[in-house]
Amino acid sequence: MAATPQTLIPQFHAGNDHAVHPEMSFLKKYIFSTDHKIIGIQFLLVGLFFLLVGGILALVIRWQLAWPSIRHVPAGTFHPLPFLANWLGWTDGEMPADFYNTVFTMHATLMIFFAIIPILVGVFGNYLIPLMIGAADMALPFMNGLAFWLSLIPGAIMMAGFFLPGGPPQAGWTSYPPLSFLIAGGSGALPSVPSFVAPNGLFEQLVSFLRIGSASAGWQGNWPATPLIMLFITSFCSFAYICTYYINLGSKIGAFALSVVLCGIGGLLVTKGIQFVAIDGQSCWFLSLTLLGFASLLGAVNYLTTVVKLRCPGMTMFRMPLSVWSLFITAILVLLATPVLASALVLNLLDHLRLTSFFIPSGWTFGGKIVTSPNGWSAGGGFPLLHQHLFWFYSHPAVYIMILPAMGMVSDIIAVFAR
Amino acid sequence: MKPVLWRRLLALLGTAALVALLWLGAKKLQPASNWWGRGWGLPTNFAVHGDSADTIFWWIFWITSFVFVFVQVLLVWFAIKYREQPGRKAVFLHGHTRLEIVWTVIPAIIFAVLVLVSIRSWNEFRYGNETDKNPASILVIAEQFQWNVVYPGHDGELGQYLIYPKLTDKRWPKGSENFREVAGPAATRPSDSVDFVNAWVAANPLGQDLASPHAEDDDPQTPARAVIVPAERSVRIYLTSRDVIHDFFLPNFRVKLDAVPGMRGLIPFTIRKEAVSTQEFNLSDANFPVNMPIWLNQETASTDDNKNYKFTGNPSEYQIMEPHDKKHKTSLLRNMDDLNKAARKRVAARDGIQFANVKDDQLASVLPELKQDLITAGFTKLKVVVHPYEIVCEQLCGANHDTMRGDFYVLSQHDYELFINRYYVAPTTQPAVASTADTAPLK
């Protein structure tokens, strides 16, 4: 007679029946929460927001296909683009080519990095892993929340590209270097330090304290008010999350006041610091994805630790549901691949800002002119193909990062609901 | 209705909608309607190596299609078959080792076979014509947003290109030692060196190595009207880029490679005889394709002792001259013009109006007249490029990426020889002209 599978009997709650649950404040429970379900829902809301933005951009792409430019249609059949052309002031009635490049670049970027991966990995990983392996929460709950709040700052930086002069990046979601380190998708000009922009209007002047530089210094950052406020709020919230758990004074009011002051200073420093680096859409793109990679590393470490260490008694690795297995493998892929992408992006960002020649070949010319850095020199000797190799070292696993969780879920759902 | 019935109705409606969509999609599927195969299938293949690539493509396509349909059908069928029903209980399955071995080994074997076949096909393509002694070498230099081509000239060898001076160079590249009477970029004031280098680049846009012996008779065309290659002879296209990464894609020849600045890629391939783009037409023929470019070469000219036919540098400037008007020789037809364009030019010159403003109905009267003049000049037959192929840039290369297309003409071996050697004068009794490498063109 086969042994009774004693280990399958749930034992996790034994002895925990009368666990004490101290009443948590609303802020700790629902906003700056370390609970895996709340964090999963937060990832879902943010992912759905970016899904909406990316979806609207997809509609704009379709809009161009429905009313193509005059050079793409037979003579006499051109029809001006309805609505959009009026709203955005395209006098010739067709979508400008660089605008189209912008739209599909941002569509792909937002959908891949800010919608699909957060929803499939962030949401289901956080929500399902502890439930399906019988853990009370993730192994590193505070870090889990940190991963969420740190992924908001990259979102704000990425969206800031829409507001900066020159617009969002136009080099495609792959951002191959000789194109991507030219400002505005290859107009030939190289990015320079932020030049003086006089704040226009009361609102812009009110948030001037968030900008780098000043009128008296003769130069000022080029960020308009909207992205500045977005970035300040997200970085403020990230610090607020940390303060919620690490500022413990005797009085609640004192802790609250100190937290607000610290978050304000931290948010200000982050907002100002990022403006030194993110000066146009493309540099926003590089910086944003580098930071987002950092956040997803925190998440991946958490998934791995949880799956390895927190399985309930009897839940051996090979009894784990396939959904958890797929998320486990995904976390390994994220852990191995993302740093490589980050290195490529940082090198490309340096090329973009200072022409450091990681990806610029020797004696490189653009538009019939030798390309020099803002300092007036040109080095060259780099290798454009290196970026492709580094980028695809991440992006090939990335397709599995996107599909594996979905495959795991299909395997579980069909198997469970078929009887 | 009972909830179960509702569910069944919905499932039926959904399935019906799916079938209707598939049927509508299948109705749209149609075989290639054009000669180059722009239907729903692959474009027609004209490359020797293309058949094996296509075979592998179709094998992979049908294997994956079969697996896809099989799995999806099973997925849906099982979901219906094993749905919740009164009295049915879930069964615990722990797995079936033999089944798992089977569904692992079969794909492994399929993959292994595909890999072996692919390696063989790739090796044939990449190294198959490496030993060929007389390949047609062509250098393609991509640039925003045009294709530049360098033909090797009579010696069949290409020089070095894209060699630009650096700001820190003490001397200019060989062949331009005394450019603007300074020793090199670094010998000027630092603030001027950028301007000097830019001027050098403007004078030698493709960065030709003037000291290279093979560069002498090279024939650079910036931008090229078309990339011209021979059929039935191994072609070696060397590919590079001046600015950003482009991609040289010939759909009809199963050839595609990134043009990376700082690197030189190689595309070796051979084109079949039936791909030849040109076809000879009688000018009196009513079906003469008046919208297609006309290909002129020396042979055409030999009908009239070359008197009415002139070569000047760029192939677009070969032209047939007006035979009777000795004083004011005007051009009847330029190379790569179509008859419509020539007629349009003629109307514009006659009426003194803009080329673009010539109306189509004005052409109809001029065309017969133009044809008659060409026949009088001794050209009864003309070669027309009836099958221009397409070059597509397959890598996003900037704002006007969508305009980065090019024409690709395949000539017969004979025509290609004439085209490549059109500047070549055989050294007969006269000694060869002294090398011009030291004097041209940077001064």
Contacts between the chains, C-beta under 8 A, distances in Angstrom:
chain1	res1	chain2	res2	distance
A	71	B	403	7.3
A	72	B	402	7.4
A	96	B	399	7.9
A	97	B	399	4.8
A	97	B	400	5.7
A	97	B	401	7.5
A	97	B	402	6.4
A	98	B	399	4.2
A	101	B	396	7.0
A	101	B	398	8.0
A	101	B	399	6.4
A	101	B	401	7.4
A	170	B	398	7.8
A	170	B	399	6.9
A	171	B	396	6.9
A	172	B	396	4.4
A	174	B	396	8.0
A	176	B	244	7.4
A	176	B	245	5.0
A	176	B	395	7.2
A	176	B	396	7.8
A	177	B	245	7.9
A	178	B	243	6.2
A	178	B	244	4.1
A	178	B	245	6.1
A	178	B	261	5.7
A	179	B	244	4.2
A	179	B	245	6.8
A	179	B	396	7.1
A	179	B	397	6.4
A	179	B	398	6.2
A	182	B	244	7.7
A	185	B	398	5.9
A	185	B	399	5.7
A	186	B	144	6.5
A	186	B	243	7.8
A	186	B	244	6.3
A	186	B	397	7.5
A	186	B	398	3.7
A	186	B	399	6.5
A	187	B	399	7.5
A	361	B	261	5.0
A	361	B	262	2.5
A	361	B	263	7.7
A	362	B	166	7.1
A	362	B	262	6.6
A	363	B	162	7.5
A	363	B	163	6.9
A	363	B	164	3.9
A	363	B	165	7.2
A	363	B	166	5.5
A	363	B	207	7.4
A	364	B	164	7.9
A	364	B	243	7.9
A	364	B	261	6.1
A	364	B	262	7.0
A	365	B	164	5.8
A	365	B	201	5.6
A	365	B	207	7.9
A	365	B	242	6.4
A	365	B	243	7.1
A	366	B	243	4.8
A	366	B	244	7.9
A	367	B	144	7.4
A	367	B	243	7.0
A	368	B	198	7.4
A	368	B	201	5.7
A	368	B	202	6.1
A	368	B	205	6.2
A	369	B	198	5.0
A	369	B	201	6.8
A	370	B	164	6.9
A	370	B	167	7.0
A	370	B	194	6.3
A	370	B	197	4.8
A	370	B	198	6.1
A	370	B	201	6.6
A	372	B	167	7.3
A	372	B	194	5.9
A	376	B	190	7.2
A	376	B	191	7.7
A	376	B	194	7.0
A	377	B	167	6.3
A	378	B	166	7.1
A	378	B	167	5.6
A	380	B	166	6.7
A	382	B	262	7.7
A	383	B	262	6.7
A	384	B	245	6.1
A	384	B	260	5.3
A	384	B	261	5.8
A	384	B	262	6.2
A	384	B	263	7.7
A	385	B	258	7.9
A	385	B	260	5.4
A	385	B	263	6.5
A	388	B	258	8.0
A	414	B	75	6.6
A	414	B	78	7.0
A	414	B	79	6.5
A	417	B	79	7.4
A	417	B	84	7.9
A	418	B	78	5.4
A	418	B	79	6.3
A	418	B	81	8.0
A	418	B	82	3.9
A	418	B	83	7.6
A	419	B	82	5.3
A	419	B	83	7.5
A	419	B	84	6.2
A	419	B	85	7.8
A	419	B	88	5.2
A	419	B	89	7.0
A	419	B	90	4.8
A	419	B	91	7.4
